[in-house]
Amino acid sequence: MNSSEARHEVDLLISTEDSTGASRALGDLWAHEGSPSAASFVVQRFEQLRPTLKLQPYRLGILRSFTVEPMVPLLRAAAFCAGIDLTVYVSDFNAYVQAITEQDSALYKFRPDAVILAVQTRDVAPEIWNHASALSVEQARASVARVAGDFSDWVQGFRRNSTAHLIVHNLEQPVLPSRGLLDTQPGMSQSAAIVQINAELRNLAGSQVGVYVLDYDALGARHGRSTWHDERKWVTVRLPIAAPNLNRLVTEWMRFLHPLTGKVAKALVVDLDNTLWGGVIGEDGMTGIRLGSEYPGSAYQAVQRALLDLYRRGILLAVCSKNNRDDALEAIDKHPGMLLNRSHFAAMRINWTDKSQNLREIAAELNLGVDSLAFLDDNPIERQQVRTALPEVFVIDLPADPMKFETAIRECPMFERLTVSAEDEQRGAIYQAQHAREQLEQRVSSREDFYRSLQQEAEIAPLTKASLARIAQLTNKTNQFNLTTRRYTEQQVAELNTKPGWECFSIRVRDRFGDNGLVGVAITRRDGDTTEIETFLMSCRVIGRTVETAFLSFLAGRARSQGAQRLQGWFLPTKKNAPARDFYSTHGFTSAHQNGDGTLWTLDLAANSLPAPEWIRLRILNGDEGRND
């Protein structure tokens, strides 16, 4: 289908009010064309579809030392195709310092959710870019210190005025260093100075909440430094990036926007034949499939290495394959070329059932929404069938050449993360332990016997630097047992915790099968004789084990000890939080007020003791015990 035909199909789908089909067709058009004219068409049609689609609004500011205007429509088109309705503010040319330092600047009036600081080496370190060969070692070191200090001042100035996320481009290397081969010899060279500045920038980001480094130098190197830049455009219109690379920078920006907006996959469901190994196990047998360190089996080992990296990032893996189960499991268990094993997979569907049905079952087993799944399959017919039957699933389009499979996986923005918690790193093991709990539950005679046999221990602690990222993560990803579904960034959680009367607590749960990790968050606000629960959420993997009662009991006791007479909280219904609907009423709260948004529930603390379950051993940490600075 050519471009004209693709656009006609989009308009036809819009005219028949098939907004889902039109949205998918626009995504296909953008993926295949990606041109400025395609961007204009995609943006216009998505704006037309906006009232009928569930798009996530997001506000992005761009501070720059070069022309970025041609990239803005490309970025908005890419964002629309990812389900993000992006509003973009671009600062005046080279006015990034004023935008950051002035409290009433247009940037802060725009109230961004995230800001990109895109500057070039030649602009922030002109002496290193233009005159490195003339600098002494001492002068070069002084330049490095000055530039690192400038970045520190900008980041700290930004954080004083905004809780938005900040994405900072690092500094790029020149195509040809000023001293030629001497640049790689001992001493403070041009490239060494830029490397040191970038190292300081990484350290700076690591010390600040919600600040991230975009490796602009690596981006240019990946696509070829000699072809990344367009010097003629730079000197004429201050656009240093060659036209073919504009979309590549947009793609890099989108890799950050996906995790920032929560447009990520929590699980990757993979096929087996010609995906994890070459060939068909049922026909070729153990000795016939291609999987090893030599070509062509090396392509499939590269796929498995990529999947292992995702697993260690906290992304669940599952299998969905049309196969004889025994044959497939024998290959997984016994083939010497396998890097993955059964323990890496949180769920398996190896049968001859329709794959879309298997995906539904896998989502249910993992207690995830279907929209949290990504699907990897070499067969384009299977991919299209899943795309049609389950448009919520993110389907990875694999190229025909298996040698390129690994790259397609690693470049997928749905797997990007900006922080990884201890729970993320252990997620696969946590799901394996959950299977053991479910088996125990089936063997015991009563719910109380099940609770006691788990030997649960709960640890409640106030917010610490170590728990901040996980707490913010839970507020953004927990949907089912979340009473208000209020979303917070790390910066916002940290800021709330400094306000008088506000407190933030987390709960960690262990049992005989292992550590569930940090699984619950409560944010409270004290006002006179009333403590209000602003946020109360629990991970679905511990719901139904009375952990939520233990947590609520703690909040009631703390409010009572601080002189409160009432504990209250809202339940704000969403499409996904029905499991939490009766939480307050089943714990003795009474309905105090209702409006169009939800119900306010209140508990008389003098008349209700709200004890913790006796089968949970509760440990309360103070701020110092829970701290890991």
N, C-alpha and C positions, 0 to 999 in steps of 0.2 A: 504494500500500500504506500503510495507516494504522499508527500506532504499535503497536497491539495485534497486528496481523498480522505486523509486522516482528519483534516479540519472539517470536511463536510460531514464525516461520521459523528464528530463531536456535536456539531450543530443539530444534526438529526436526533441524537440522543437527548439533547437539551429540549428540543421541540416536543419530544414524547414524554418529557418530565422524568426521564431516567437519570437522575442526578448521580447515582452511584456509578452507572455505566459511563456517563460523561466524564466523571472525575477520573475513572480508570483509563479512559481513552486519552485524556489530557496528559496523564502520567506517561503513557506509552509514547505519545507524540513528543513530549519533552525529552524522554530518555533517548529517542532516536534522532532528534534534530538538535535541540539545545542551542538554537541560534537566537540572536536578538529579535528577529521577527516572530519566531516561535514563542519567545518570552512574552512579547506583547500580546499575542493571541491567547496564551495560557492565562496570563493575569486577567485579561478582560473577561474571559469566560468563567474563571473562578469567581471573579467579583459578581458576575451575573448569577452564579450558582450559590453564592455565599448564604442566602437565607435558608437553603434546603440542605446544607451540609454541616456536619459537626466539626467545624474548624477551630483550632486553638489560637486565640489572639496572642500575639507576642510583640513586644516593642524593643527594637534594636537600634542603638546609637552607634555611629561609626565616626571616630575621630581619626583624622588622616593627615599625612604630609604629602599625598599625591592624589591624583584624580581617581575617584572610585565610582563616579556617576554611571558609567556604562555598565557596571556590574550590578547595580541596584535592581533593575528589572529582571536580570538573570537570577538574582538571589530570591526575589519575591516569587518568581515562577517555580523555582526549585522548592521553596518553602511551601507554597500552595500544594504542590504534588505530594508533599510529606504530611499534609493535613495541618499546616501552620499558616495562619493568616498574619503575615508579617507587616508591621508598620515600621518604616525605616527613617531615622533622622541622620542626616549627614552634616557634620560640622563645616564651618567655613574652611577654605583651603589653608592649611598650615596653622590653624587657630586652636590646635588641640590643647596647648598649655592654658590658654585663657578659658577654654571650655571646662577644663578640669578644676582650675583654681578659683574661678569666680562662682560664689555660692548661688547666685541668681542667673547663671548662664542658661542659654536656651537648651543645653543638654539636660540640665536638672529639671527645668520646666517641662520637658518632654516626658519625664518620669520613665526612663527605660527599664526593661527587665534585664537587659544585658548590653554591654558596650564593647566594641572592638577598638583597640588602639593600634592603628596600622601606620607605622612609621618606617622610614628607610635608614640604613646606615649612613648614607651620604647626608641626611638631614640632621640626625641627632649626634653623629660623630664625624663631622666633616674633615677634621684634621687627620683622622685615621683613614678615611676613605680617599682623600685627595692628596695627603702629604705624609703618608706613613714612612716613606723612605727618608724623609728629612728629620724624623723625630728621633731623639735619643731614647735610650731605654727608660730613663726617668720620665721623660715627657710622655712617652707612650703609656706608662703606668698611671701617670696623672690623668691622662685622657680617659683611660678605662675607669678610674675612680670617679671622675666627673660624670661620665655617662651613666654609670651604675647609680650614682647619687641622684641624678635627674630622674631616672625611672622610679627610684624609691620615693622621691618627693611626689611624683605624679600619682603613684599608686596610693600612697597614704592620703594625699589630698583628695583623691577620688573617693576613698573609703569614708572620709569625714563627711562627705556630702551625699553619698548614695550607698544603698545596700545591694545594688544591681551586681550581677556577675561582670567581671572584667576579663576580656581575652586580649592578651598582649602579643603582637607579632615580635618575634625575636629579630636579630639583625642578620642580614644576608652577607655572605662572602662575595668579593668581586670575582668576576670570571677569571681574570689574570691578576695575581698579586703584584703589588708595585715593585717588589724586589726580586721577582722571578724565582729562581731556584733557591736563592738565599733566604726566601721566606720560610722554608722548611728546615733551616738550620737552627742551632741553638740561639736563644735570645728572644726578645719581645718583638715578634714580627707582626705584620698587618693581620694575618689570619689568626695568630695567637691572641692578639688583642680582642678581636671580635669573638673568638671562642670564650675568652674570659668574661667579656661583658654578658654573653648569653648564659654562662654558668651562674653569674651573679643574678641574672634575671630569673633563672629557675629557682635559686635560693629565695629570692624575694617572693615569688609566687607561693612557694612552699610555706612561707611564714605568714601568709595572709589568707583569710577565709574567702573563698569565692573568686580567687584570681588564678588564671590559667595562662599558660604559654602556648601560642601557636608557633610551631617550628617552621617559620617562613623560609629559613635558610635551607632546611631539608626539603621543603616543598619544591623550591627552585632547582635544587640539585637532583631531585627525583625525576624531574621532567627535562633536565638539561639546562645548566646555567647559561650556556652560550645562546640558547634559543628562548630562554625565559624572558629576557629583557628586550625592549625595543627602544634603543637610545634615541632614534629620531623622534618617536612619539614623546619621549621624555622631554626633550629640549623644545618641542613645539607645543604640546598640550599637557605636559606634566603627567603623562600616563606612561609609567615605566614598563608595563607588562605587555608583552606581545598579544595580539588579538586571540590566537588559539589558546592562550593560557588564562584568559579571563574566567572561563567556566571552571578551570582547575582551582583557582582561588576561591570561587564561589562554593565548589564542592568541599573544600577544606573548611570554610566557614560553616557549612551545613553539618559537618562532622561534629562540631561543637553544639550547634542548635538542637540536634536530635536528643542528646542526653539532657540538655538544659530544659527542653520542653517536655521531656518524658516520652518522646516518640522513639521508643526502643523496644527491642524484643527481649523477653525474659527467658525464652527457651527456643532452641533451634532443633527442629525435627528433621531427621536425615533419612534418606533412602540408603540402601546398601549396594545392590548391584550397579556397577559402573558409576558409583558415587564414592563409597568408602573403599571399594576395591574395583579393579577392572575385570569385566566379565560377569557371567551369571553363575552363581554358586550352584544352583540346581542343575545346570547343564555341564559346567566346566569342572566342578568338583574342587576339592581343596588344593590339588596340585595344578589346576588349570587357571585359577583366578590370578590376576596380575597385581601383586602388592609386595613391594620391597624397595631396596635402596637403589636399584638399577632401573633404567627406562624399560618399559613404560610404567612399571609398578611404582616408581618414585613419585609420579604425579599424585597417586592416591595416598601415599604416605605423607606428602606435603599437605593434602587435605586434612588428614588426621592430626598433623601437628597444629594446623590452624584451629581445629576444633578443640584440641587440648588447651590451647591458649585462651579460647573463649571460656572453656570450663573453669580455668583458673581465675577468670575474670568474674565468675559468679553466674554465668549463663548456663542454664540447664540444657542438657542434651537428651534427646529421645530418638527412638527408631520407629520409622513407619515404612514397611517394606512388603511388597507382594512377593512372598517366598514361602517355602517350606520351613517352618520354624526350626526344626532340628538341624537342617543343613546350615541355616544362617547362624545359629548359635554355635555350631561346631567351628565355623570359620572365625567367629568373634573370639571364642575361647582358645582355639588351638593353632590358628595360622601364625607362623613365626613373624610375618610382616606386620601384624596388627600392633598399633601403638595404643589404641583404645581397648578397653575391656568392659565387661558387663557393669562393673561398678561405676563407670562414667555415665551410664544412661539411667535417667530417673524414671523412664517409662519406655515400654516396648510394645509395638503392635506389628507382629510379623504374621501375616495371614493373607487371604485373598480378598479381603473386604475393600470396598471403595475407600480411597485414601482420605477423602474429605470426612467420612464418618470416623475413621481412625483418628484423625486430627481432633475432632470434637471430643472423642473419648480420652485422648491424651490430655487435652486441656482440662477436662473434668478431673482426671486422676491427679494432675499436678495442682489442682485448685487455682487455675489461671483462666483468664478470659481468652477466648480464641484470638482476640486482637493482640495478645502477648506472644503469639507464636510466629516464628519464621520457618520457612520450609525450603529444604535443599534436595533437589532431585535432578538427575541428569536428563530425564525424559521430558521434552517440551510438552507432550500431550498430557502427562500427569500434572505438570505445572499449570497448564491452562485449565484443566478440570478443577483443580483446587482454587485457582484464581476466580473462576466463575462461581463455584459453589460456596466458597468462603472468602469473599472479598476482603474481610478483615485481616486475614493471614498475610504476612509479608512474604511474597514468593521471590526467591533469589533467581534471577535469570543467569544460568550458567552458559558460558560459551561452548562451542562445539569441541574445542581442544581441551582435553583433561589437564594439560599442563598449565592452563589458565584458571582452573577451578580455585586453587588456593588464593590467587589474587582477588577473585570475585568475592570470596568470603571475607578476606581481610579488609577490603575496601568498603564493605557494606556498613553504612553509618548506623544501622539499627543495633549494632553490637558495641558501639562506642560507650565508654564510661569516663567520667571525669574524676571520680573517686571510687575506690574499692574498699569496702569494709571487711572486717574479719569474717562477718557472716557471709559476705559474697564469696570469699575464698573457700569457705567450707560448705557452700550451698549444696553441692552434689552429695557430700557425706550426710548432711542434714536430712536430705530427702531419703537416703538409704535408711537412716535411723527411723524416719517416719513410717516406712514400710514395716519395720519390726514392731513399732507401736501398734499399728493396725492389726497385725497378726496376734499380738497379745490381747487386744481388745476383743477379738473374736473367741478367745479361749476362756476368758474369765466369765463368772456367772452374773456379775452385777456391775453397774457403773461405779459404785463406791469401791468395790474390789479392784476395778481397773485403775481408779485414781490412786489408791494406796499402793498398788503394785508398781506404779510408775516411779515412786520415790522422788517426787518433784522437789526441787529447791528453786526458790525465786529470790533474785537479788535486785532490790530497788535502789536507784542512785540518782542524785541530781545531775543536771547537765555538766559534762566535762568537755575539755578540748578533744579528748579521745573519742567521746561518744557523739559529738556534734554532727559529723557527716552522716552517721547511720540514722540518727534521729531525724534529720532533714530528709534523708532518703525515704524513711518510712512514711513521713507525712505526705510525700509525693506519689508513693506507689501503692499504699494501702487503701483499698476501696471497700471491701466487704464489711469488715468490722471497724468502721470509722464513723463515729457518731456525728461529726460535723464536716468531714472531708475538707478541712481548711489546709491549703498547701503553703509550705514555708520553704524558703531557701536557707542555707546555712547561716547567711548573714542575718536574716530576719529572726531566726531562732535565737541566735546569740544576742541580738538587740533586745528582743522581748524579755530575755532572762535578766537583763540589767535594769528593767523598769521596776519601780517600787510595787510590791504586792504580787508580782508575777513570779511563777516558778515552773520549771520544766523537769520532769522525771522520766527515767527509762526503767524498764524491767527486763531482766535477763533470766532465762529459765534453763535449768539442767535437769536431767532425769537419768534413770538407769541406762538408757540407750545412748546418751551423749548430751552435748551442749546445743541447745536450740539457738543460742546467741541472743542478741538484744531484739526482743520481739514486741515490745509495747512502748507507747509514749503517752504521757499525760502532761498537758500544759494548763495551769490554773492561774486564776486572778483573784486576789483577795480585795474586797471592797466593804469596809465596815464589818458588820456581823455576818456577811455572806461570802462564801468562796464559790466561784463559778469555774466549772470545768470547760475551758475553751476548746480543748482537743483531748480526745480519748480514743486511742486506736490500738488494735492488736493484730499481729500477723495471723493469717488464717491457719497457720500450721499448729498453733496452740489453742485455738478456739475450741470450746467444748471440754476443756480440761480444768475448768474453774480458776484458771490463772487470772482471768479478767475480774473475778470476784475478789481475789487476793489484792489485786492492784487497786480496785475501787475501795476496799476496806482500808488500805493504807491512806488513800486520799481523804477519806472521812475522818480517820484518826488524826491526821495532820491538821486538817481544818479545825477540828475540835480543840486540839492542843493550842492553836493560835487564837482561840477565842471566838471562832465562828459559831453561829447558831444554825446556819443553813448551808447545805451543800447543794448546788444546782448546776444543771447543764442542759444544753439544747440537744435534741435529736433533729437533724436536718436531713430528710430523706433524699436519696438519689436512686438512680436505676440499679445500683449495685450494692447498697448497704442495708438491704432488708434483713440480713442476719443480726444486725444490731438494733432493730426496731424496738424490741421489748426489753432491752437491757436495763433501762432505768426502772421500768414498772415491776420487773421481777426482783428487784433489789430494794423494794420498799419506797421508791420515789413516787410522788403524786404529781399529776399534771397541774401546772400552775398557769400556763398561758399557751395559747395557740394562735398562729398567724399563717399566712400563705406559705411561709418558708418551712415551718416545722413546729415542734412542741417543746416548751420549756418545762423541765421536770425538776422537782425540789425535794430535798430530804431534811426532815427535822432531826438535827444531830443529837438533841437531848433525848428524843423519844426512840431513836434507832441506833443500835450499837454497830450493826453491820460487821459481824465477825468474819475473819478470814477462814477459809477451809482448813480443817485440822490436818489434812493429809499433805498440805504444802508447807514446807519449812521455809520461813520467810526471814530474809536478812536485809537490814536497812543500812545502807552506807551513807556516811556524811560526805561532804564535798571533797575532803582531803583523801578519804579512802578510795573514792571513785576516780580521783584525778590521775591523769597520766600525761603530764605536761612535758 
